């Protein structure tokens, strides 16, 4: 990509996409085969039966499972809204869609790719369930499951499938890295480097782009080392681009938005949610051990009713054996766990972990076993708590939902207020920009003409367009796909 640019990405990304699909499916049949070889039977449905017979019912709950209690329906809905609005502000998104030959190619390709990602994500979950049954007693770090499964299931076959998996994983990384490398380097060169060093040869700027792209990738790798888990990185990506979300969407859909308001929104959001929260504990480390800032949630125990599965029986037997090994004095204090039988109705009490309210990476212990806050501080939650809202009484999921909503709404409020208080941009520039936005892109050399989009609110500053039959068809078809994918998820956890 560094040598071939966008054209090289066109050739490599489809191949890398095939490898991503391969890595999502290749382990599953071997995992099912291994399950059947251990527990008997053959075929996909027999393997899925073993999963349901042996794993606890809580593993198959889509919403509200005690193991993922923080992923409530309202947190997932809020996270989906935030990620849906911010994903298009990432530097590679507009270039990816803009590189298509026409409007339909961009729309159909982008939406299809998005749904394909959701399908392969479900397949990762299928493998995860199989891995729990096969390797649950061997691995405690979930980030290591994929590598362990690859070595255990594919390695003994000696067919080169481990190498294929490594190639697929590298392709998954490279397909994202090349687009980001091209787009970020282009932004840096055209908006920063070229104004500082004008009138250079094209060859000079090409090399500047290659170098800046490499620096970007190295910097991204360094940033990832600052997180404790993949989930932390994922949440950071969801949230970080709220910095640009208001400037992007209001810039497209509201003629009153201007460059001053956009910059005010970007700088205020970045400063309040990232820059200041990082600098405050950096200049005042004592805040990390402040008792008030170490405040945590106080979740109530959760009691759930289930039908006992094989793993439930085995876990209960282990608890009974541990109780039998206790000293007489300890047995006098602790009740003997009751035996349970397969298929028996049982109640399980889950004592949920306390979680930090104000620190992005939670609360940890240092070498002296003293507590300290890790990461940067959530100023918005600190302000709410200071206003009298005792956030320790909320669930962690509710606090996270509130925080996401604040981060999403704040940049829009800043941009709207500043735009209304400042002068409009030049009407000639606005007319030129929105005139281009209202015209669909047709293939190069096409002789056909396309009617400009009609405004839904003519005579106002709002740039919302009336949909035609094709728009409505695409919208409804997309919702059909959403229902089908959710149905596939429920099918996977129920068959």
NUBAZA-593226 format. One record per residue (C-alpha): residue in one letter; residue number from 1; chain; z, y, x. Coordinates in nm, 3 decimals. Layout:
N
residuo:num:cadena:up:north:east
A:NUM:A:Z:Y:X
...
This chain:
495
residuo:num:cadena:up:north:east
X:1:A:0.000:0.000:0.000
X:2:A:0.080:0.239:0.286
X:3:A:-0.273:0.186:0.418
X:4:A:-0.467:0.138:0.094
X:5:A:-0.287:0.372:-0.144
X:6:A:-0.329:0.353:-0.521
X:7:A:-0.639:0.134:-0.499
X:8:A:-0.445:-0.123:-0.296
X:9:A:-0.175:-0.121:-0.564
X:10:A:-0.441:-0.193:-0.829
X:11:A:-0.542:-0.510:-0.648
X:12:A:-0.195:-0.632:-0.548
X:13:A:0.006:-0.558:-0.863
X:14:A:-0.178:-0.801:-1.098
X:15:A:-0.128:-1.081:-0.845
X:16:A:0.236:-0.986:-0.799
X:17:A:0.276:-0.978:-1.178
X:18:A:0.160:-1.340:-1.195
X:19:A:0.423:-1.431:-0.936
X:20:A:0.693:-1.254:-1.141
X:21:A:0.602:-1.468:-1.442
X:22:A:0.607:-1.778:-1.221
X:23:A:0.957:-1.709:-1.090
X:24:A:1.079:-1.661:-1.447
X:25:A:0.962:-2.003:-1.564
X:26:A:0.935:-2.233:-1.264
X:27:A:1.304:-2.330:-1.241
X:28:A:1.355:-2.403:-1.611
X:29:A:1.181:-2.744:-1.642
X:30:A:1.353:-2.867:-1.324
X:31:A:1.691:-2.748:-1.457
X:32:A:1.633:-2.931:-1.786
X:33:A:1.528:-3.244:-1.597
X:34:A:1.844:-3.230:-1.386
X:35:A:2.060:-3.189:-1.698
X:36:A:1.896:-3.491:-1.861
X:37:A:1.934:-3.699:-1.545
X:38:A:2.309:-3.629:-1.547
X:39:A:2.384:-3.654:-1.919
X:40:A:2.100:-3.876:-2.041
X:41:A:1.787:-3.831:-2.246
X:42:A:1.460:-3.654:-2.177
X:43:A:1.267:-3.347:-2.283
X:44:A:1.345:-2.984:-2.354
X:45:A:1.525:-3.037:-2.684
X:46:A:1.755:-3.303:-2.540
X:47:A:1.848:-3.068:-2.254
X:48:A:1.921:-2.788:-2.501
X:49:A:2.133:-3.029:-2.706
X:50:A:2.338:-3.105:-2.396
X:51:A:2.391:-2.731:-2.342
X:52:A:2.522:-2.686:-2.697
X:53:A:2.733:-3.001:-2.684
X:54:A:2.904:-2.923:-2.355
X:55:A:2.920:-2.544:-2.317
X:56:A:3.169:-2.341:-2.525
X:57:A:3.031:-2.175:-2.837
X:58:A:3.114:-1.833:-2.694
X:59:A:2.832:-1.877:-2.441
X:60:A:2.578:-1.864:-2.723
X:61:A:2.704:-1.551:-2.899
X:62:A:2.444:-1.274:-2.873
X:63:A:2.688:-0.996:-2.969
X:64:A:3.062:-0.987:-2.921
X:65:A:3.112:-1.279:-2.686
X:66:A:3.448:-1.243:-2.510
X:67:A:3.269:-1.308:-2.181
X:68:A:3.055:-0.996:-2.238
X:69:A:3.283:-0.803:-2.470
X:70:A:3.172:-0.470:-2.323
X:71:A:2.817:-0.525:-2.450
X:72:A:2.888:-0.435:-2.811
X:73:A:2.609:-0.356:-3.054
X:74:A:2.679:0.018:-3.033
X:75:A:2.681:0.020:-2.652
X:76:A:2.354:-0.177:-2.641
X:77:A:2.197:0.060:-2.897
X:78:A:2.305:0.366:-2.698
X:79:A:2.193:0.217:-2.367
X:80:A:1.856:0.128:-2.525
X:81:A:1.816:0.485:-2.651
X:82:A:1.904:0.635:-2.312
X:83:A:1.683:0.398:-2.114
X:84:A:1.398:0.437:-2.364
X:85:A:1.401:0.815:-2.329
X:86:A:1.451:0.822:-1.953
X:87:A:1.220:0.541:-1.838
X:88:A:0.914:0.765:-1.876
X:89:A:1.069:1.028:-1.647
X:90:A:1.073:0.788:-1.352
X:91:A:0.820:0.894:-1.089
X:92:A:0.596:0.588:-1.120
X:93:A:0.560:0.583:-1.498
X:94:A:0.312:0.866:-1.554
X:95:A:0.101:0.759:-1.258
X:96:A:0.090:0.402:-1.389
X:97:A:-0.025:0.510:-1.735
X:98:A:-0.245:0.790:-1.600
X:99:A:-0.434:0.550:-1.374
X:100:A:-0.579:0.369:-1.679
X:101:A:-0.946:0.429:-1.760
X:102:A:-0.880:0.555:-2.114
X:103:A:-0.619:0.615:-2.382
X:104:A:-0.623:0.265:-2.529
X:105:A:-0.597:0.093:-2.192
X:106:A:-0.290:0.300:-2.109
X:107:A:-0.120:0.246:-2.444
X:108:A:-0.196:-0.124:-2.485
X:109:A:-0.131:-0.208:-2.121
X:110:A:0.199:-0.020:-2.104
X:111:A:0.337:-0.164:-2.428
X:112:A:0.220:-0.517:-2.349
X:113:A:0.382:-0.504:-2.006
X:114:A:0.707:-0.380:-2.160
X:115:A:0.720:-0.671:-2.406
X:116:A:0.633:-0.922:-2.133
X:117:A:0.938:-0.801:-1.942
X:118:A:1.158:-0.870:-2.244
X:119:A:1.021:-1.223:-2.280
X:120:A:1.079:-1.317:-1.917
X:121:A:1.430:-1.167:-1.944
X:122:A:1.508:-1.422:-2.215
X:123:A:1.381:-1.696:-1.984
X:124:A:1.625:-1.575:-1.718
X:125:A:1.900:-1.621:-1.976
X:126:A:1.779:-1.975:-2.051
X:127:A:1.803:-2.059:-1.683
X:128:A:2.145:-1.893:-1.669
X:129:A:2.282:-2.126:-1.938
X:130:A:2.144:-2.429:-1.756
X:131:A:2.289:-2.304:-1.427
X:132:A:2.635:-2.266:-1.583
X:133:A:2.630:-2.629:-1.690
X:134:A:2.493:-2.754:-1.357
X:135:A:2.670:-2.527:-1.108
X:136:A:2.958:-2.370:-1.302
X:137:A:3.220:-2.530:-1.079
X:138:A:3.040:-2.445:-0.756
X:139:A:2.956:-2.073:-0.784
X:140:A:3.179:-1.784:-0.884
X:141:A:2.945:-1.495:-0.789
X:142:A:2.670:-1.471:-1.050
X:143:A:2.442:-1.284:-0.807
X:144:A:2.414:-1.605:-0.602
X:145:A:2.309:-1.833:-0.889
X:146:A:1.933:-1.789:-0.852
X:147:A:1.929:-1.873:-0.483
X:148:A:2.161:-2.170:-0.528
X:149:A:1.951:-2.304:-0.817
X:150:A:1.632:-2.265:-0.614
X:151:A:1.775:-2.457:-0.320
X:152:A:1.935:-2.730:-0.533
X:153:A:1.653:-2.787:-0.784
X:154:A:1.338:-2.713:-0.584
X:155:A:1.442:-2.792:-0.227
X:156:A:1.475:-3.173:-0.259
X:157:A:1.118:-3.198:-0.394
X:158:A:0.966:-3.091:-0.060
X:159:A:0.662:-2.945:-0.237
X:160:A:0.684:-2.593:-0.097
X:161:A:0.830:-2.460:-0.422
X:162:A:1.116:-2.285:-0.242
X:163:A:0.856:-2.089:-0.048
X:164:A:0.672:-2.013:-0.371
X:165:A:0.996:-1.882:-0.520
X:166:A:1.058:-1.661:-0.215
X:167:A:0.703:-1.528:-0.240
X:168:A:0.755:-1.459:-0.611
X:169:A:1.081:-1.273:-0.548
X:170:A:0.914:-1.063:-0.278
X:171:A:0.623:-0.993:-0.513
X:172:A:0.867:-0.877:-0.783
X:173:A:1.016:-0.629:-0.538
X:174:A:0.685:-0.517:-0.391
X:175:A:0.518:-0.452:-0.726
X:176:A:0.781:-0.190:-0.804
X:177:A:0.817:-0.060:-0.450
X:178:A:0.446:0.010:-0.404
X:179:A:0.418:0.223:-0.720
X:180:A:0.733:0.417:-0.636
X:181:A:0.622:0.457:-0.276
X:182:A:0.286:0.604:-0.379
X:183:A:0.419:0.835:-0.648
X:184:A:0.724:0.963:-0.462
X:185:A:0.524:1.027:-0.144
X:186:A:0.263:1.210:-0.351
X:187:A:0.529:1.429:-0.511
X:188:A:0.688:1.507:-0.175
X:189:A:0.360:1.587:0.002
X:190:A:0.201:1.796:-0.275
X:191:A:0.509:1.984:-0.392
X:192:A:0.712:2.018:-0.074
X:193:A:0.523:1.935:0.245
X:194:A:0.185:2.095:0.165
X:195:A:0.334:2.437:0.070
X:196:A:0.533:2.436:0.396
X:197:A:0.239:2.320:0.609
X:198:A:-0.081:2.443:0.438
X:199:A:-0.443:2.418:0.549
X:200:A:-0.416:2.083:0.726
X:201:A:-0.682:1.813:0.727
X:202:A:-0.670:1.546:0.454
X:203:A:-0.599:1.283:0.720
X:204:A:-0.284:1.475:0.814
X:205:A:-0.151:1.475:0.457
X:206:A:-0.234:1.105:0.416
X:207:A:-0.015:1.020:0.713
X:208:A:0.256:1.253:0.585
X:209:A:0.249:1.058:0.258
X:210:A:0.269:0.724:0.436
X:211:A:0.568:0.834:0.641
X:212:A:0.750:0.991:0.344
X:213:A:0.688:0.675:0.139
X:214:A:0.844:0.462:0.411
X:215:A:1.143:0.695:0.436
X:216:A:1.185:0.672:0.059
X:217:A:1.197:0.291:0.067
X:218:A:1.451:0.291:0.350
X:219:A:1.663:0.543:0.162
X:220:A:1.646:0.335:-0.156
X:221:A:1.764:0.028:0.036
X:222:A:2.058:0.226:0.175
X:223:A:2.152:0.353:-0.172
X:224:A:2.164:-0.001:-0.313
X:225:A:2.425:-0.098:-0.053
X:226:A:2.665:0.151:-0.214
X:227:A:2.700:-0.062:-0.528
X:228:A:2.910:-0.373:-0.585
X:229:A:2.679:-0.558:-0.825
X:230:A:2.333:-0.563:-0.976
X:231:A:2.481:-0.448:-1.309
X:232:A:2.615:-0.131:-1.144
X:233:A:2.269:-0.056:-1.005
X:234:A:2.109:-0.118:-1.344
X:235:A:2.349:0.118:-1.522
X:236:A:2.295:0.382:-1.253
X:237:A:1.917:0.365:-1.305
X:238:A:1.962:0.398:-1.683
X:239:A:2.172:0.708:-1.642
X:240:A:2.035:0.891:-1.339
X:241:A:1.713:1.006:-1.502
X:242:A:1.895:1.196:-1.777
X:243:A:1.862:1.473:-1.518
X:244:A:1.495:1.511:-1.613
X:245:A:1.490:1.383:-1.971
X:246:A:1.515:1.718:-2.150
X:247:A:1.262:1.891:-1.925
X:248:A:1.017:1.606:-1.982
X:249:A:1.042:1.563:-2.358
X:250:A:1.093:1.925:-2.462
X:251:A:0.826:2.031:-2.215
X:252:A:0.583:1.805:-2.402
X:253:A:0.696:1.871:-2.758
X:254:A:0.839:2.226:-2.773
X:255:A:0.632:2.529:-2.676
X:256:A:0.946:2.742:-2.643
X:257:A:1.062:2.541:-2.340
X:258:A:0.997:2.721:-2.012
X:259:A:1.035:2.665:-1.639
X:260:A:1.364:2.857:-1.619
X:261:A:1.520:2.643:-1.891
X:262:A:1.385:2.326:-1.732
X:263:A:1.534:2.408:-1.393
X:264:A:1.864:2.511:-1.554
X:265:A:1.881:2.177:-1.735
X:266:A:1.793:1.976:-1.424
X:267:A:2.033:2.156:-1.190
X:268:A:2.323:2.171:-1.438
X:269:A:2.293:1.803:-1.528
X:270:A:2.263:1.691:-1.166
X:271:A:2.556:1.910:-1.058
X:272:A:2.794:1.819:-1.340
X:273:A:2.730:1.445:-1.353
X:274:A:2.651:1.359:-0.991
X:275:A:2.688:1.627:-0.722
X:276:A:3.031:1.766:-0.815
X:277:A:3.179:1.422:-0.905
X:278:A:3.079:1.297:-0.559
X:279:A:3.197:1.605:-0.368
X:280:A:3.538:1.643:-0.535
X:281:A:3.688:1.312:-0.412
X:282:A:3.504:1.353:-0.080
X:283:A:3.684:1.682:-0.009
X:284:A:4.008:1.574:-0.177
X:285:A:4.060:1.201:-0.106
X:286:A:4.412:1.213:-0.252
X:287:A:4.254:1.224:-0.598
X:288:A:4.151:0.860:-0.558
X:289:A:4.517:0.757:-0.566
X:290:A:4.629:1.008:-0.829
X:291:A:4.829:0.823:-1.095
X:292:A:4.663:1.003:-1.384
X:293:A:4.312:0.936:-1.254
X:294:A:4.401:0.567:-1.217
X:295:A:4.438:0.547:-1.593
X:296:A:4.289:0.230:-1.743
X:297:A:4.203:0.092:-2.082
X:298:A:4.464:-0.115:-2.265
X:299:A:4.261:-0.372:-2.458
X:300:A:4.432:-0.590:-2.714
X:301:A:4.400:-0.968:-2.678
X:302:A:4.113:-1.118:-2.876
X:303:A:4.158:-1.437:-3.081
X:304:A:3.845:-1.634:-3.169
X:305:A:3.793:-1.959:-3.361
X:306:A:3.548:-2.216:-3.225
X:307:A:3.454:-2.581:-3.248
X:308:A:3.567:-2.759:-2.931
X:309:A:3.285:-2.861:-2.698
X:310:A:3.299:-3.093:-2.399
X:311:A:3.375:-2.815:-2.153
X:312:A:3.657:-2.689:-2.377
X:313:A:3.811:-3.037:-2.369
X:314:A:3.775:-3.063:-1.991
X:315:A:3.926:-2.719:-1.932
X:316:A:4.221:-2.803:-2.158
X:317:A:4.275:-3.132:-1.971
X:318:A:4.285:-2.942:-1.641
X:319:A:4.550:-2.707:-1.784
X:320:A:4.756:-3.005:-1.901
X:321:A:4.733:-3.167:-1.556
X:322:A:4.845:-2.844:-1.391
X:323:A:5.139:-2.823:-1.632
X:324:A:5.235:-3.183:-1.549
X:325:A:5.257:-3.089:-1.180
X:326:A:5.500:-2.802:-1.241
X:327:A:5.862:-2.820:-1.137
X:328:A:6.112:-2.906:-1.416
X:329:A:6.241:-2.549:-1.422
X:330:A:5.891:-2.413:-1.480
X:331:A:5.820:-2.674:-1.749
X:332:A:6.130:-2.557:-1.932
X:333:A:5.985:-2.205:-1.951
X:334:A:5.618:-2.286:-2.018
X:335:A:5.502:-2.488:-2.319
X:336:A:5.279:-2.786:-2.256
X:337:A:4.919:-2.706:-2.359
X:338:A:4.821:-2.903:-2.668
X:339:A:4.552:-3.166:-2.630
X:340:A:4.225:-3.105:-2.813
X:341:A:3.947:-3.340:-2.919
X:342:A:3.573:-3.293:-2.922
X:343:A:3.463:-3.124:-3.245
X:344:A:3.814:-3.001:-3.330
X:345:A:3.859:-2.646:-3.462
X:346:A:4.040:-2.444:-3.197
X:347:A:4.158:-2.090:-3.141
X:348:A:4.118:-1.922:-2.806
X:349:A:4.301:-1.608:-2.701
X:350:A:4.124:-1.387:-2.450
X:351:A:4.327:-1.138:-2.247
X:352:A:4.071:-0.878:-2.148
X:353:A:4.070:-0.710:-1.809
X:354:A:4.191:-0.351:-1.788
X:355:A:3.913:-0.122:-1.667
X:356:A:3.903:0.222:-1.512
X:357:A:3.826:0.515:-1.738
X:358:A:3.740:0.782:-1.482
X:359:A:3.585:0.602:-1.180
X:360:A:3.225:0.476:-1.166
X:361:A:3.303:0.166:-0.957
X:362:A:3.642:0.093:-1.107
X:363:A:3.984:0.066:-0.946
X:364:A:4.032:-0.143:-0.633
X:365:A:4.305:-0.230:-0.385
X:366:A:4.305:-0.127:-0.020
X:367:A:4.435:-0.331:0.275
X:368:A:4.792:-0.235:0.176
X:369:A:4.733:-0.352:-0.183
X:370:A:4.756:0.006:-0.309
X:371:A:4.532:0.107:-0.599
X:372:A:4.255:0.362:-0.554
X:373:A:3.956:0.485:-0.754
X:374:A:3.616:0.378:-0.624
X:375:A:3.284:0.557:-0.666
X:376:A:3.247:0.900:-0.820
X:377:A:3.451:1.053:-1.101
X:378:A:3.344:1.088:-1.464
X:379:A:3.418:1.455:-1.532
X:380:A:3.307:1.433:-1.895
X:381:A:3.562:1.163:-1.977
X:382:A:3.829:1.346:-1.779
X:383:A:3.767:1.657:-1.990
X:384:A:3.787:1.460:-2.315
X:385:A:4.113:1.299:-2.210
X:386:A:4.256:1.638:-2.112
X:387:A:4.161:1.771:-2.456
X:388:A:4.402:1.522:-2.613
X:389:A:4.180:1.221:-2.677
X:390:A:4.370:0.929:-2.527
X:391:A:4.080:0.726:-2.394
X:392:A:4.311:0.445:-2.283
X:393:A:4.335:0.345:-2.651
X:394:A:3.958:0.300:-2.672
X:395:A:3.773:-0.008:-2.562
X:396:A:3.581:0.019:-2.239
X:397:A:3.257:-0.022:-2.435
X:398:A:3.344:0.275:-2.658
X:399:A:3.427:0.496:-2.360
X:400:A:3.100:0.400:-2.192
X:401:A:2.910:0.473:-2.514
X:402:A:3.070:0.816:-2.545
X:403:A:2.986:0.890:-2.183
X:404:A:2.620:0.792:-2.226
X:405:A:2.586:1.007:-2.538
X:406:A:2.732:1.309:-2.358
X:407:A:2.496:1.261:-2.064
X:408:A:2.199:1.236:-2.295
X:409:A:2.282:1.533:-2.518
X:410:A:2.399:1.778:-2.248
X:411:A:2.063:1.845:-2.075
X:412:A:1.893:1.905:-2.412
X:413:A:2.159:2.159:-2.511
X:414:A:2.130:2.343:-2.179
X:415:A:1.752:2.361:-2.196
X:416:A:1.744:2.476:-2.558
X:417:A:2.003:2.750:-2.505
X:418:A:1.844:2.884:-2.186
X:419:A:1.495:2.870:-2.338
X:420:A:1.605:3.070:-2.642
X:421:A:1.771:3.331:-2.420
X:422:A:1.481:3.370:-2.176
X:423:A:1.120:3.481:-2.201
X:424:A:0.845:3.245:-2.310
X:425:A:0.591:3.115:-2.062
X:426:A:0.245:3.272:-2.060
X:427:A:0.068:3.183:-2.386
X:428:A:-0.261:3.123:-2.204
X:429:A:-0.096:2.858:-1.988
X:430:A:0.069:2.702:-2.293
X:431:A:-0.256:2.695:-2.490
X:432:A:-0.440:2.531:-2.202
X:433:A:-0.170:2.267:-2.149
X:434:A:-0.119:2.172:-2.514
X:435:A:-0.492:2.174:-2.579
X:436:A:-0.527:1.905:-2.312
X:437:A:-0.234:1.714:-2.458
X:438:A:-0.398:1.705:-2.802
X:439:A:-0.717:1.542:-2.674
X:440:A:-0.728:1.167:-2.623
X:441:A:-0.863:1.043:-2.291
X:442:A:-1.201:0.869:-2.307
X:443:A:-1.365:0.658:-2.035
X:444:A:-1.548:0.848:-1.762
X:445:A:-1.913:0.895:-1.853
X:446:A:-1.855:0.823:-2.223
X:447:A:-2.084:1.017:-2.455
X:448:A:-1.859:0.982:-2.757
X:449:A:-1.638:1.267:-2.875
X:450:A:-1.281:1.233:-2.990
X:451:A:-1.129:1.456:-3.255
X:452:A:-0.824:1.647:-3.126
X:453:A:-0.484:1.550:-3.261
X:454:A:-0.367:1.734:-3.572
X:455:A:-0.026:1.898:-3.567
X:456:A:0.244:1.772:-3.800
X:457:A:0.410:2.118:-3.809
X:458:A:0.127:2.372:-3.767
X:459:A:0.229:2.731:-3.709
X:460:A:0.552:2.632:-3.532
X:461:A:0.646:2.571:-3.169
X:462:A:0.675:2.197:-3.227
X:463:A:0.396:1.979:-3.085
X:464:A:0.427:1.666:-3.298
X:465:A:0.100:1.504:-3.398
X:466:A:-0.008:1.335:-3.720
X:467:A:-0.068:0.965:-3.673
X:468:A:-0.397:0.800:-3.758
X:469:A:-0.442:0.440:-3.873
X:470:A:-0.461:0.317:-3.514
X:471:A:-0.131:0.485:-3.429
X:472:A:0.042:0.337:-3.732
X:473:A:-0.105:-0.004:-3.657
X:474:A:0.021:0.003:-3.300
X:475:A:0.364:0.123:-3.412
X:476:A:0.403:-0.149:-3.675
X:477:A:0.267:-0.417:-3.443
X:478:A:0.520:-0.313:-3.180
X:479:A:0.802:-0.354:-3.431
X:480:A:0.668:-0.697:-3.524
X:481:A:0.690:-0.786:-3.155
X:482:A:1.048:-0.655:-3.141
X:483:A:1.144:-0.879:-3.433
X:484:A:0.968:-1.178:-3.275
X:485:A:1.142:-1.129:-2.941
X:486:A:1.483:-1.097:-3.108
X:487:A:1.395:-1.408:-3.308
X:488:A:1.305:-1.587:-2.985
X:489:A:1.644:-1.490:-2.844
X:490:A:1.828:-1.630:-3.145
X:491:A:1.609:-1.941:-3.137
X:492:A:1.698:-2.003:-2.773
X:493:A:2.072:-1.982:-2.840
X:494:A:2.059:-2.194:-3.156
X:495:A:1.821:-2.488:-3.091
